[in-house]
Amino acid sequence: MSETVPLPAIRVLLVDEDSKTRAAIADRIGRMEGMELAGAAGDVQGVRDLLHSAQTDVILLDLHQYDGQDGGVCRSIRALTDLPVIVLASFMTVERWQEASAAGATAYVLKNIDTEQLSREIKELTAKAGRGSGGGEE
């Protein structure tokens, strides 16, 4: 009788400048089966530090509605790593997605998505990128 070896958890690096939102999303990630929080950062320097210290499979970047910095933050993250960057947004328009995609975003999910669906989306997107089964930045 052979034992089934569980797949390694998908390690998510969360990026959000708002500490309360970051904590709430981190809590959601912590409740997702097959996921673990690799770390949470409030800025690009925090992402840089975490990429050097924590194995990560995917980056979840919270897009803010009015700050106008989202493209620059995503571009800065993309300059650090080739990990998939999933943007989390309150809403998405064609123009917003074009900007995020041009800045290096891999995909997007809407913030009002339930936790189970968010988990499925992250798993699907990381699988497409060849991540989530132990692959991460060295």
The first five atom37 places (N, CA, C, CB, O) and aatype in JSON, in Angstrom:
{
  "aatype": [12, 15, 6, 16, 19, 14, 10, 14, 0, 9, 1, 19, 10, 10, 19, 3, 6, 3, 15, 11, 16, 1, 0, 0, 9, 0, 3, 1, 9, 7, 1, 12, 6, 7, 12, 6, 10, 0, 7, 0, 0, 7, 3, 19, 5, 7, 19, 1, 3, 10, 10, 8, 15, 0, 5, 16, 3, 19, 9, 10, 10, 3, 10, 8, 5, 18, 3, 7, 5, 3, 7, 7, 19, 4, 1, 15, 9, 1, 0, 10, 16, 3, 10, 14, 19, 9, 19, 10, 0, 15, 13, 12, 16, 19, 6, 1, 17, 5, 6, 0, 15, 0, 0, 7, 0, 16, 0, 18, 19, 10, 11, 2, 9, 3, 16, 6, 5, 10, 15, 1, 6, 9, 11, 6, 10, 16, 0, 11, 0, 7, 1, 7, 15, 7, 7, 7, 6, 6],
  "atom_mask": [
    [1, 1, 1, 1, 1],
    [1, 1, 1, 1, 1],
    [1, 1, 1, 1, 1],
    [1, 1, 1, 1, 1],
    [1, 1, 1, 1, 1],
    [1, 1, 1, 1, 1],
    [1, 1, 1, 1, 1],
    [1, 1, 1, 1, 1],
    [1, 1, 1, 1, 1],
    [1, 1, 1, 1, 1],
    [1, 1, 1, 1, 1],
    [1, 1, 1, 1, 1],
    [1, 1, 1, 1, 1],
    [1, 1, 1, 1, 1],
    [1, 1, 1, 1, 1],
    [1, 1, 1, 1, 1],
    [1, 1, 1, 1, 1],
    [1, 1, 1, 1, 1],
    [1, 1, 1, 1, 1],
    [1, 1, 1, 1, 1],
    [1, 1, 1, 1, 1],
    [1, 1, 1, 1, 1],
    [1, 1, 1, 1, 1],
    [1, 1, 1, 1, 1],
    [1, 1, 1, 1, 1],
    [1, 1, 1, 1, 1],
    [1, 1, 1, 1, 1],
    [1, 1, 1, 1, 1],
    [1, 1, 1, 1, 1],
    [1, 1, 1, 0, 1],
    [1, 1, 1, 1, 1],
    [1, 1, 1, 1, 1],
    [1, 1, 1, 1, 1],
    [1, 1, 1, 0, 1],
    [1, 1, 1, 1, 1],
    [1, 1, 1, 1, 1],
    [1, 1, 1, 1, 1],
    [1, 1, 1, 1, 1],
    [1, 1, 1, 0, 1],
    [1, 1, 1, 1, 1],
    [1, 1, 1, 1, 1],
    [1, 1, 1, 0, 1],
    [1, 1, 1, 1, 1],
    [1, 1, 1, 1, 1],
    [1, 1, 1, 1, 1],
    [1, 1, 1, 0, 1],
    [1, 1, 1, 1, 1],
    [1, 1, 1, 1, 1],
    [1, 1, 1, 1, 1],
    [1, 1, 1, 1, 1],
    [1, 1, 1, 1, 1],
    [1, 1, 1, 1, 1],
    [1, 1, 1, 1, 1],
    [1, 1, 1, 1, 1],
    [1, 1, 1, 1, 1],
    [1, 1, 1, 1, 1],
    [1, 1, 1, 1, 1],
    [1, 1, 1, 1, 1],
    [1, 1, 1, 1, 1],
    [1, 1, 1, 1, 1],
    [1, 1, 1, 1, 1],
    [1, 1, 1, 1, 1],
    [1, 1, 1, 1, 1],
    [1, 1, 1, 1, 1],
    [1, 1, 1, 1, 1],
    [1, 1, 1, 1, 1],
    [1, 1, 1, 1, 1],
    [1, 1, 1, 0, 1],
    [1, 1, 1, 1, 1],
    [1, 1, 1, 1, 1],
    [1, 1, 1, 0, 1],
    [1, 1, 1, 0, 1],
    [1, 1, 1, 1, 1],
    [1, 1, 1, 1, 1],
    [1, 1, 1, 1, 1],
    [1, 1, 1, 1, 1],
    [1, 1, 1, 1, 1],
    [1, 1, 1, 1, 1],
    [1, 1, 1, 1, 1],
    [1, 1, 1, 1, 1],
    [1, 1, 1, 1, 1],
    [1, 1, 1, 1, 1],
    [1, 1, 1, 1, 1],
    [1, 1, 1, 1, 1],
    [1, 1, 1, 1, 1],
    [1, 1, 1, 1, 1],
    [1, 1, 1, 1, 1],
    [1, 1, 1, 1, 1],
    [1, 1, 1, 1, 1],
    [1, 1, 1, 1, 1],
    [1, 1, 1, 1, 1],
    [1, 1, 1, 1, 1],
    [1, 1, 1, 1, 1],
    [1, 1, 1, 1, 1],
    [1, 1, 1, 1, 1],
    [1, 1, 1, 1, 1],
    [1, 1, 1, 1, 1],
    [1, 1, 1, 1, 1],
    [1, 1, 1, 1, 1],
    [1, 1, 1, 1, 1],
    [1, 1, 1, 1, 1],
    [1, 1, 1, 1, 1],
    [1, 1, 1, 1, 1],
    [1, 1, 1, 0, 1],
    [1, 1, 1, 1, 1],
    [1, 1, 1, 1, 1],
    [1, 1, 1, 1, 1],
    [1, 1, 1, 1, 1],
    [1, 1, 1, 1, 1],
    [1, 1, 1, 1, 1],
    [1, 1, 1, 1, 1],
    [1, 1, 1, 1, 1],
    [1, 1, 1, 1, 1],
    [1, 1, 1, 1, 1],
    [1, 1, 1, 1, 1],
    [1, 1, 1, 1, 1],
    [1, 1, 1, 1, 1],
    [1, 1, 1, 1, 1],
    [1, 1, 1, 1, 1],
    [1, 1, 1, 1, 1],
    [1, 1, 1, 1, 1],
    [1, 1, 1, 1, 1],
    [1, 1, 1, 1, 1],
    [1, 1, 1, 1, 1],
    [1, 1, 1, 1, 1],
    [1, 1, 1, 1, 1],
    [1, 1, 1, 1, 1],
    [1, 1, 1, 1, 1],
    [1, 1, 1, 1, 1],
    [1, 1, 1, 0, 1],
    [1, 1, 1, 1, 1],
    [1, 1, 1, 0, 1],
    [1, 1, 1, 1, 1],
    [1, 1, 1, 0, 1],
    [1, 1, 1, 0, 1],
    [1, 1, 1, 0, 1],
    [1, 1, 1, 1, 1],
    [1, 1, 1, 1, 1]
  ],
  "atom_positions": [
    [[0.84, -1.18, 0.0], [0.0, 0.0, 0.0], [0.89, 1.24, 0.0], [-0.96, 0.0, 1.22], [1.72, 1.41, 0.9]],
    [[0.73, 2.1, -0.99], [1.58, 3.29, -1.09], [0.86, 4.51, -0.53], [1.99, 3.54, -2.55], [-0.35, 4.66, -0.65]],
    [[1.66, 5.38, 0.09], [1.11, 6.61, 0.64], [1.12, 7.69, -0.41], [1.89, 7.05, 1.89], [2.03, 7.76, -1.23]],
    [[0.11, 8.53, -0.39], [0.07, 9.68, -1.28], [0.86, 10.81, -0.63], [-1.39, 10.11, -1.58], [0.58, 11.2, 0.5]],
    [[1.82, 11.31, -1.36], [2.62, 12.42, -0.86], [1.93, 13.71, -1.26], [4.09, 12.36, -1.41], [1.69, 13.95, -2.44]],
    [[1.61, 14.55, -0.28], [0.94, 15.81, -0.63], [1.85, 16.72, -1.44], [0.46, 16.53, 0.64], [3.07, 16.74, -1.24]],
    [[1.25, 17.45, -2.36], [2.02, 18.42, -3.14], [2.45, 19.57, -2.23], [1.19, 18.96, -4.34], [1.73, 19.92, -1.29]],
    [[3.6, 20.14, -2.5], [4.02, 21.31, -1.7], [3.02, 22.46, -1.88], [5.46, 21.77, -2.1], [2.42, 22.62, -2.94]],
    [[2.86, 23.23, -0.85], [1.96, 24.37, -0.91], [2.48, 25.4, -1.9], [1.78, 25.0, 0.48], [3.69, 25.55, -2.08]],
    [[1.57, 26.11, -2.52], [1.93, 27.25, -3.37], [2.27, 28.4, -2.43], [0.76, 27.64, -4.38], [1.47, 28.77, -1.57]],
    [[3.44, 28.96, -2.6], [3.92, 30.03, -1.73], [3.62, 31.38, -2.37], [5.43, 29.87, -1.46], [4.14, 31.71, -3.44]],
    [[2.77, 32.16, -1.7], [2.29, 33.44, -2.21], [2.98, 34.58, -1.5], [0.76, 33.55, -2.05], [2.99, 34.64, -0.27]],
    [[3.56, 35.5, -2.28], [4.12, 36.73, -1.73], [3.09, 37.82, -2.0], [5.54, 37.07, -2.37], [2.79, 38.12, -3.16]],
    [[2.56, 38.4, -0.96], [1.5, 39.41, -1.04], [2.11, 40.8, -1.0], [0.49, 39.23, 0.1], [2.98, 41.08, -0.19]],
    [[1.63, 41.67, -1.89], [2.12, 43.06, -1.92], [0.92, 44.0, -1.86], [2.97, 43.33, -3.2], [0.07, 44.0, -2.74]],
    [[0.87, 44.8, -0.8], [-0.18, 45.8, -0.64], [0.35, 46.88, 0.29], [-1.5, 45.18, -0.09], [0.86, 46.56, 1.36]],
    [[0.23, 48.13, -0.1], [0.78, 49.21, 0.72], [-0.04, 49.48, 1.98], [0.86, 50.47, -0.09], [0.48, 50.06, 2.94]],
    [[-1.29, 49.06, 2.0], [-2.16, 49.29, 3.16], [-2.05, 48.12, 4.13], [-3.63, 49.51, 2.71], [-2.39, 46.99, 3.77]],
    [[-1.59, 48.38, 5.34], [-1.33, 47.29, 6.28], [-2.6, 46.53, 6.68], [-0.67, 47.83, 7.53], [-2.55, 45.32, 6.87]],
    [[-3.73, 47.21, 6.8], [-4.98, 46.53, 7.16], [-5.45, 45.61, 6.04], [-6.09, 47.57, 7.49], [-5.85, 44.48, 6.29]],
    [[-5.38, 46.1, 4.82], [-5.77, 45.27, 3.68], [-4.81, 44.1, 3.54], [-5.8, 46.1, 2.38], [-5.23, 42.97, 3.27]],
    [[-3.53, 44.37, 3.72], [-2.52, 43.32, 3.63], [-2.8, 42.22, 4.66], [-1.1, 43.91, 3.85], [-2.71, 41.03, 4.34]],
    [[-3.15, 42.6, 5.87], [-3.45, 41.63, 6.92], [-4.69, 40.81, 6.58], [-3.64, 42.33, 8.27], [-4.73, 39.6, 6.8]],
    [[-5.71, 41.47, 6.04], [-6.95, 40.76, 5.69], [-6.71, 39.75, 4.57], [-8.04, 41.76, 5.27], [-7.2, 38.62, 4.63]],
    [[-5.96, 40.15, 3.55], [-5.68, 39.24, 2.44], [-4.76, 38.12, 2.9], [-5.04, 40.0, 1.25], [-4.92, 36.97, 2.49]],
    [[-3.79, 38.44, 3.75], [-2.89, 37.41, 4.29], [-3.69, 36.37, 5.06], [-1.81, 38.04, 5.2], [-3.41, 35.17, 4.98]],
    [[-4.69, 36.82, 5.81], [-5.55, 35.91, 6.55], [-6.31, 34.97, 5.59], [-6.54, 36.7, 7.42], [-6.43, 33.78, 5.84]],
    [[-6.8, 35.54, 4.49], [-7.49, 34.71, 3.49], [-6.55, 33.67, 2.91], [-8.07, 35.6, 2.36], [-6.93, 32.5, 2.77]],
    [[-5.34, 34.07, 2.57], [-4.36, 33.13, 2.02], [-4.07, 32.02, 3.02], [-3.06, 33.85, 1.62], [-3.94, 30.86, 2.65]],
    [[-3.95, 32.38, 4.29], [-3.67, 31.41, 5.33], [-4.75, 30.36, 5.5], [0.0, 0.0, 0.0], [-4.48, 29.27, 6.0]],
    [[-5.97, 30.68, 5.09], [-7.08, 29.72, 5.19], [-7.26, 28.87, 3.94], [-8.36, 30.47, 5.47], [-8.11, 27.98, 3.92]],
    [[-6.46, 29.12, 2.91], [-6.6, 28.38, 1.65], [-5.83, 27.07, 1.7], [-6.12, 29.23, 0.48], [-4.64, 27.05, 2.02]],
    [[-6.5, 25.99, 1.38], [-5.84, 24.7, 1.32], [-4.84, 24.7, 0.17], [-6.88, 23.57, 1.16], [-5.16, 25.11, -0.95]],
    [[-3.65, 24.23, 0.45], [-2.62, 24.14, -0.59], [-1.87, 25.44, -0.83], [0.0, 0.0, 0.0], [-1.11, 25.55, -1.79]],
    [[-2.09, 26.43, 0.05], [-1.39, 27.72, -0.07], [-0.69, 28.04, 1.23], [-2.38, 28.85, -0.44], [-1.11, 27.6, 2.3]],
    [[0.36, 28.8, 1.11], [0.97, 29.38, 2.31], [1.5, 30.75, 1.96], [2.1, 28.47, 2.86], [1.9, 31.01, 0.82]],
    [[1.5, 31.61, 2.93], [1.99, 32.97, 2.75], [3.51, 32.95, 2.85], [1.38, 33.95, 3.81], [4.06, 32.66, 3.91]],
    [[4.19, 33.24, 1.75], [5.65, 33.3, 1.75], [6.12, 34.57, 2.44], [6.21, 33.24, 0.31], [7.22, 34.62, 2.99]],
    [[5.28, 35.58, 2.4], [5.6, 36.85, 3.03], [4.64, 37.92, 2.55], [0.0, 0.0, 0.0], [3.9, 37.72, 1.59]],
    [[4.67, 39.05, 3.22], [3.81, 40.17, 2.84], [4.65, 41.44, 2.89], [2.56, 40.28, 3.79], [5.39, 41.69, 3.84]],
    [[4.53, 42.24, 1.84], [5.32, 43.46, 1.73], [4.41, 44.64, 1.42], [6.39, 43.32, 0.63], [3.36, 44.51, 0.8]],
    [[4.85, 45.8, 1.88], [4.1, 47.02, 1.62], [4.67, 47.84, 0.49], [0.0, 0.0, 0.0], [4.06, 48.82, 0.05]],
    [[5.86, 47.44, 0.0], [6.49, 48.2, -1.07], [7.49, 47.32, -1.81], [7.19, 49.46, -0.5], [7.71, 46.16, -1.45]],
    [[8.1, 47.88, -2.85], [9.02, 47.12, -3.69], [10.25, 46.68, -2.9], [9.44, 47.95, -4.91], [10.75, 45.57, -3.11]],
    [[10.76, 47.52, -2.01], [11.91, 47.12, -1.19], [11.56, 45.89, -0.36], [12.36, 48.28, -0.26], [12.38, 44.98, -0.23]],
    [[10.37, 45.85, 0.19], [9.93, 44.68, 0.94], [9.87, 43.44, 0.07], [0.0, 0.0, 0.0], [10.22, 42.35, 0.51]],
    [[9.41, 43.6, -1.17], [9.39, 42.48, -2.11], [10.82, 42.01, -2.36], [8.71, 42.89, -3.45], [11.09, 40.81, -2.33]],
    [[11.72, 42.93, -2.61], [13.13, 42.58, -2.87], [13.69, 41.77, -1.7], [13.99, 43.87, -3.09], [14.32, 40.74, -1.9]],
    [[13.45, 42.24, -0.48], [13.96, 41.54, 0.7], [13.37, 40.14, 0.81], [13.65, 42.34, 1.96], [14.09, 39.18, 1.08]],
    [[12.08, 40.03, 0.59], [11.42, 38.72, 0.72], [11.84, 37.76, -0.38], [9.9, 38.89, 0.69], [11.96, 36.56, -0.13]],
    [[12.08, 38.25, -1.57], [12.52, 37.37, -2.65], [13.87, 36.74, -2.33], [12.6, 38.14, -3.97], [14.18, 35.64, -2.8]],
    [[14.68, 37.43, -1.55], [15.99, 36.91, -1.16], [15.9, 35.95, 0.03], [16.93, 38.05, -0.82], [16.81, 35.15, 0.24]],
    [[14.82, 36.02, 0.79], [14.76, 35.23, 2.02], [13.66, 34.17, 2.03], [14.56, 36.14, 3.18], [13.7, 33.27, 2.88]],
    [[12.7, 34.24, 1.14], [11.57, 33.3, 1.17], [11.34, 32.7, -0.21], [10.29, 34.01, 1.68], [11.28, 33.42, -1.21]],
    [[11.21, 31.38, -0.25], [10.86, 30.77, -1.52], [9.44, 31.18, -1.86], [11.0, 29.2, -1.47], [8.55, 31.15, -1.02]],
    [[9.24, 31.56, -3.11], [7.97, 32.1, -3.56], [7.61, 31.51, -4.91], [8.02, 33.65, -3.64], [8.48, 31.31, -5.75]],
    [[6.32, 31.23, -5.11], [5.84, 30.71, -6.39], [5.08, 31.75, -7.2], [4.95, 29.51, -6.16], [5.09, 31.71, -8.43]],
    [[4.43, 32.68, -6.52], [3.58, 33.66, -7.2], [3.5, 34.93, -6.34], [2.16, 33.08, -7.47], [3.59, 34.88, -5.12]],
    [[3.34, 36.05, -7.03], [3.17, 37.34, -6.33], [1.75, 37.81, -6.56], [4.21, 38.41, -6.83], [1.27, 37.85, -7.69]],
    [[1.08, 38.16, -5.47], [-0.27, 38.72, -5.53], [-0.16, 40.19, -5.18], [-1.26, 37.96, -4.55], [0.13, 40.55, -4.04]],
    [[-0.39, 41.05, -6.18], [-0.22, 42.51, -6.05], [-1.57, 43.19, -6.02], [0.64, 43.07, -7.2], [-2.33, 43.09, -6.98]],
    [[-1.87, 43.87, -4.94], [-3.13, 44.6, -4.82], [-3.05, 45.9, -5.62], [-3.46, 44.88, -3.33], [-2.21, 46.76, -5.33]],
    [[-3.9, 46.03, -6.6], [-3.97, 47.27, -7.38], [-4.91, 48.24, -6.69], [-4.44, 47.0, -8.85], [-6.02, 47.87, -6.3]],
    [[-4.46, 49.45, -6.54], [-5.28, 50.47, -5.9], [-5.94, 51.33, -6.97], [-4.45, 51.34, -4.94], [-5.39, 51.55, -8.05]],
    [[-7.09, 51.8, -6.64], [-7.92, 52.49, -7.61], [-7.39, 53.85, -8.04], [-9.28, 52.66, -7.05], [-7.48, 54.19, -9.22]],
    [[-6.84, 54.63, -7.14], [-6.56, 56.03, -7.46], [-5.11, 56.47, -7.36], [-7.35, 56.86, -6.58], [-4.82, 57.62, -7.67]],
    [[-4.19, 55.6, -6.94], [-2.85, 56.12, -6.66], [-1.99, 56.34, -7.89], [-2.15, 55.19, -5.75], [-1.0, 57.07, -7.81]],
    [[-2.33, 55.74, -9.02], [-1.59, 55.97, -10.25], [-0.21, 55.35, -10.28], [0.0, 0.0, 0.0], [0.54, 55.58, -11.23]],
    [[0.15, 54.56, -9.27], [1.49, 53.98, -9.18], [1.53, 52.5, -9.55], [2.02, 54.17, -7.79], [2.6, 51.89, -9.56]],
    [[0.38, 51.92, -9.86], [0.3, 50.48, -10.03], [1.23, 49.96, -11.12], [-1.11, 50.09, -10.34], [1.92, 48.95, -10.93]],
    [[1.25, 50.62, -12.27], [2.12, 50.18, -13.35], [3.58, 50.21, -12.95], [0.0, 0.0, 0.0], [4.33, 49.29, -13.26]],
    [[3.98, 51.25, -12.25], [5.37, 51.37, -11.81], [5.75, 50.31, -10.79], [0.0, 0.0, 0.0], [6.85, 49.76, -10.86]],
    [[4.86, 50.01, -9.86], [5.13, 48.98, -8.86], [5.26, 47.62, -9.54], [4.01, 48.95, -7.79], [6.18, 46.87, -9.25]],
    [[4.34, 47.32, -10.44], [4.39, 46.03, -11.14], [5.66, 45.94, -11.99], [3.14, 45.86, -12.05], [6.31, 44.89, -12.0]],
    [[6.03, 47.0, -12.68], [7.27, 47.02, -13.47], [8.5, 46.8, -12.58], [7.4, 48.36, -14.23], [9.42, 46.07, -12.95]],
    [[8.51, 47.44, -11.43], [9.63, 47.28, -10.5], [9.73, 45.85, -10.0], [9.49, 48.25, -9.31], [10.83, 45.31, -9.88]],
    [[8.6, 45.23, -9.7], [8.59, 43.83, -9.27], [9.06, 42.95, -10.41], [7.18, 43.41, -8.79], [9.86, 42.03, -10.2]],
    [[8.58, 43.21, -11.6], [8.96, 42.4, -12.77], [10.46, 42.5, -13.02], [8.17, 42.86, -14.02], [11.06, 41.53, -13.49]],
    [[11.07, 43.64, -12.72], [12.52, 43.78, -12.9], [13.3, 42.91, -11.9], [12.93, 45.25, -12.74], [14.47, 42.59, -12.14]],
    [[12.67, 42.54, -10.8], [13.32, 41.72, -9.78], [13.18, 40.22, -10.02], [12.74, 42.05, -8.44], [14.04, 39.44, -9.6]],
    [[12.11, 39.8, -10.7], [11.8, 38.37, -10.79], [10.94, 38.06, -12.01], [11.09, 37.91, -9.52], [10.26, 38.93, -12.55]],
    [[10.99, 36.8, -12.42], [10.1, 36.35, -13.49], [8.91, 35.57, -12.94], [10.87, 35.48, -14.49], [8.18, 34.93, -13.7]],
    [[8.71, 35.61, -11.62], [7.55, 34.95, -11.02], [6.26, 35.53, -11.59], [7.57, 35.09, -9.49], [6.22, 36.71, -11.95]],
    [[5.22, 34.73, -11.68], [3.93, 35.28, -12.11], [3.45, 36.34, -11.12], [2.87, 34.15, -12.25], [3.54, 36.17, -9.91]],
    [[2.94, 37.45, -11.66], [2.37, 38.52, -10.85], [0.88, 38.58, -11.16], [3.08, 39.9, -11.13], [0.47, 38.91, -12.27]],
    [[0.08, 38.26, -10.15], [-1.37, 38.33, -10.28], [-1.83, 39.6, -9.59], [-2.08, 37.06, -9.67], [-1.54, 39.81, -8.42]],
    [[-2.55, 40.44, -10.32], [-3.05, 41.66, -9.7], [-4.44, 41.4, -9.14], [-3.08, 42.83, -10.71], [-5.26, 40.72, -9.75]],
    [[-4.68, 41.96, -7.98], [-5.95, 41.87, -7.28], [-6.56, 43.27, -7.35], [-5.78, 41.35, -5.79], [-5.96, 44.23, -6.86]],
    [[-7.73, 43.38, -7.94], [-8.3, 44.7, -8.19], [-9.77, 44.77, -7.79], [-8.15, 45.07, -9.65], [-10.48, 43.77, -7.85]],
    [[-10.21, 45.96, -7.39], [-11.62, 46.18, -7.08], [-12.47, 46.09, -8.33], [-11.82, 47.54, -6.41], [-13.6, 45.61, -8.3]],
    [[-11.91, 46.56, -9.42], [-12.58, 46.5, -10.72], [-11.51, 46.44, -11.78], [-13.53, 47.72, -10.94], [-10.34, 46.75, -11.52]],
    [[-11.89, 46.05, -12.98], [-10.93, 46.0, -14.07], [-11.61, 46.5, -15.34], [-10.37, 44.55, -14.27], [-12.72, 46.1, -15.68]],
    [[-10.92, 47.38, -16.02], [-11.36, 47.85, -17.34], [-10.33, 47.38, -18.35], [-11.54, 49.43, -17.37], [-9.25, 46.92, -17.98]],
    [[-10.67, 47.48, -19.6], [-9.72, 47.11, -20.65], [-8.45, 47.94, -20.52], [-10.34, 47.28, -22.05], [-7.34, 47.42, -20.64]],
    [[-8.61, 49.24, -20.29], [-7.45, 50.12, -20.17], [-6.58, 49.76, -18.97], [-7.91, 51.56, -20.07], [-5.36, 49.73, -19.08]],
    [[-7.21, 49.48, -17.83], [-6.44, 49.1, -16.62], [-5.69, 47.81, -16.86], [-7.37, 48.95, -15.39], [-4.53, 47.68, -16.48]],
    [[-6.36, 46.84, -17.51], [-5.68, 45.57, -17.76], [-4.53, 45.75, -18.75], [-6.68, 44.52, -18.28], [-3.48, 45.14, -18.59]],
    [[-4.73, 46.58, -19.77], [-3.64, 46.83, -20.72], [-2.44, 47.43, -20.02], [-4.12, 47.76, -21.86], [-1.3, 47.04, -20.29]],
    [[-2.68, 48.37, -19.11], [-1.58, 48.99, -18.35], [-0.89, 47.95, -17.46], [-2.1, 50.16, -17.5], [0.34, 47.87, -17.43]],
    [[-1.68, 47.17, -16.73], [-1.1, 46.16, -15.84], [-0.34, 45.1, -16.62], [-2.2, 45.5, -15.0], [0.74, 44.68, -16.22]],
    [[-0.91, 44.67, -17.72], [-0.27, 43.65, -18.56], [1.03, 44.18, -19.16], [-1.23, 43.2, -19.68], [2.04, 43.47, -19.18]],
    [[1.01, 45.41, -19.64], [2.22, 46.02, -20.19], [3.3, 46.17, -19.12], [1.9, 47.39, -20.81], [4.49, 46.14, -19.43]],
    [[2.89, 46.32, -17.87], [3.83, 46.46, -16.76], [4.35, 45.11, -16.27], [3.17, 47.21, -15.62], [5.24, 45.06, -15.43]],
    [[3.78, 44.02, -16.8], [4.29, 42.7, -16.44], [3.34, 41.79, -15.69], [0.0, 0.0, 0.0], [3.73, 40.69, -15.3]],
    [[2.12, 42.23, -15.47], [1.16, 41.37, -14.77], [0.82, 40.16, -15.63], [-0.13, 42.15, -14.41], [0.69, 40.27, -16.85]],
    [[0.69, 39.03, -14.98], [0.37, 37.78, -15.66], [-1.13, 37.61, -15.82], [0.95, 36.6, -14.9], [-1.6, 37.14, -16.85]],
    [[-1.88, 38.0, -14.79], [-3.34, 37.81, -14.77], [-3.91, 38.74, -13.7], [-3.73, 36.31, -14.48], [-3.17, 39.41, -12.98]],
    [[-5.23, 38.76, -13.62], [-5.88, 39.53, -12.55], [-7.06, 38.75, -12.0], [-6.33, 40.91, -13.07], [-7.64, 37.9, -12.67]],
    [[-7.39, 39.05, -10.75], [-8.61, 38.57, -10.12], [-9.24, 39.75, -9.42], [-8.31, 37.39, -9.11], [-8.56, 40.69, -9.02]],
    [[-10.55, 39.71, -9.27], [-11.26, 40.79, -8.61], [-11.34, 40.55, -7.11], [-12.68, 40.94, -9.2], [-11.44, 39.41, -6.66]],
    [[-11.28, 41.63, -6.34], [-11.24, 41.54, -4.88], [-12.5, 40.91, -4.29], [-11.04, 42.9, -4.29], [-12.45, 40.3, -3.23]],
    [[-13.63, 41.05, -4.98], [-14.87, 40.51, -4.41], [-15.02, 39.0, -4.61], [-16.06, 41.23, -5.02], [-16.06, 38.43, -4.28]],
    [[-14.01, 38.37, -5.15], [-14.02, 36.93, -5.37], [-13.99, 36.22, -4.0], [-12.8, 36.49, -6.26], [-13.32, 36.68, -3.07]],
    [[-14.73, 35.11, -3.89], [-14.7, 34.4, -2.61], [-13.38, 33.66, -2.45], [-15.9, 33.42, -2.5], [-12.66, 33.43, -3.43]],
    [[-13.07, 33.28, -1.23], [-11.77, 32.7, -0.91], [-11.5, 31.42, -1.68], [-11.67, 32.43, 0.58], [-10.39, 31.22, -2.18]],
    [[-12.5, 30.55, -1.79], [-12.3, 29.3, -2.53], [-12.0, 29.55, -4.01], [-13.54, 28.41, -2.41], [-11.13, 28.9, -4.59]],
    [[-12.72, 30.5, -4.61], [-12.47, 30.82, -6.02], [-11.1, 31.47, -6.19], [-13.58, 31.74, -6.56], [-10.4, 31.2, -7.16]],
    [[-10.72, 32.33, -5.26], [-9.39, 32.95, -5.31], [-8.32, 31.87, -5.26], [-9.21, 33.96, -4.14], [-7.34, 31.93, -6.01]],
    [[-8.5, 30.9, -4.39], [-7.55, 29.8, -4.29], [-7.46, 29.03, -5.62], [-7.96, 28.84, -3.16], [-6.37, 28.74, -6.09]],
    [[-8.61, 28.72, -6.21], [-8.61, 28.01, -7.51], [-7.92, 28.82, -8.59], [-10.05, 27.69, -7.94], [-7.16, 28.27, -9.38]],
    [[-8.17, 30.12, -8.62], [-7.55, 30.99, -9.63], [-6.02, 31.01, -9.47], [-8.11, 32.42, -9.53], [-5.29, 30.89, -10.45]],
    [[-5.56, 31.17, -8.23], [-4.12, 31.2, -7.99], [-3.49, 29.87, -8.4], [-3.82, 31.5, -6.5], [-2.45, 29.86, -9.06]],
    [[-4.12, 28.76, -8.03], [-3.6, 27.44, -8.39], [-3.54, 27.26, -9.9], [-4.46, 26.34, -7.76], [-2.54, 26.76, -10.43]],
    [[-4.6, 27.65, -10.59], [-4.64, 27.52, -12.05], [-3.57, 28.38, -12.71], [-6.04, 27.91, -12.59], [-2.87, 27.92, -13.61]],
    [[-3.44, 29.6, -12.27], [-2.46, 30.51, -12.87], [-1.03, 30.1, -12.59], [-2.69, 31.92, -12.37], [-0.17, 30.23, -13.46]],
    [[-0.76, 29.59, -11.39], [0.6, 29.15, -11.1], [0.92, 27.86, -11.85], [0.78, 28.94, -9.59], [2.07, 27.65, -12.26]],
    [[-0.07, 27.01, -12.04], [0.16, 25.79, -12.83], [0.5, 26.14, -14.27], [-1.08, 24.86, -12.78], [1.41, 25.54, -14.86]],
    [[-0.21, 27.1, -14.85], [0.07, 27.55, -16.22], [1.48, 28.1, -16.34], [-0.95, 28.62, -16.65], [2.13, 27.95, -17.37]],
    [[1.95, 28.73, -15.26], [3.29, 29.32, -15.28], [4.37, 28.31, -14.89], [3.34, 30.52, -14.33], [5.55, 28.64, -14.87]],
    [[3.96, 27.06, -14.59], [4.92, 26.05, -14.22], [5.44, 26.19, -12.79], [0.0, 0.0, 0.0], [6.53, 25.73, -12.47]],
    [[4.65, 26.84, -11.93], [5.02, 27.06, -10.54], [4.07, 26.28, -9.65], [5.0, 28.58, -10.18], [3.11, 25.66, -10.12]],
    [[4.34, 26.31, -8.37], [3.4, 25.75, -7.4], [3.65, 24.31, -7.04], [0.0, 0.0, 0.0], [2.89, 23.73, -6.27]],
    [[4.7, 23.7, -7.58], [5.0, 22.33, -7.18], [6.44, 22.27, -6.7], [4.75, 21.33, -8.35], [7.19, 21.33, -7.0]],
    [[6.8, 23.31, -5.94], [8.15, 23.36, -5.4], [9.04, 24.33, -6.14], [0.0, 0.0, 0.0], [10.14, 24.63, -5.67]],
    [[8.6, 24.84, -7.29], [9.42, 25.8, -8.03], [9.32, 27.16, -7.42], [0.0, 0.0, 0.0], [8.25, 27.58, -7.0]],
    [[10.41, 27.84, -7.37], [10.42, 29.21, -6.83], [11.77, 29.82, -7.11], [0.0, 0.0, 0.0], [12.64, 29.17, -7.7]],
    [[11.95, 31.03, -6.72], [13.21, 31.72, -6.91], [14.24, 31.15, -5.96], [13.05, 33.23, -6.71], [13.94, 30.88, -4.8]],
    [[15.43, 30.98, -6.42], [16.51, 30.5, -5.55], [17.2, 31.68, -4.93], [17.52, 29.65, -6.34], [18.15, 31.5, -4.16]]
  ]
}
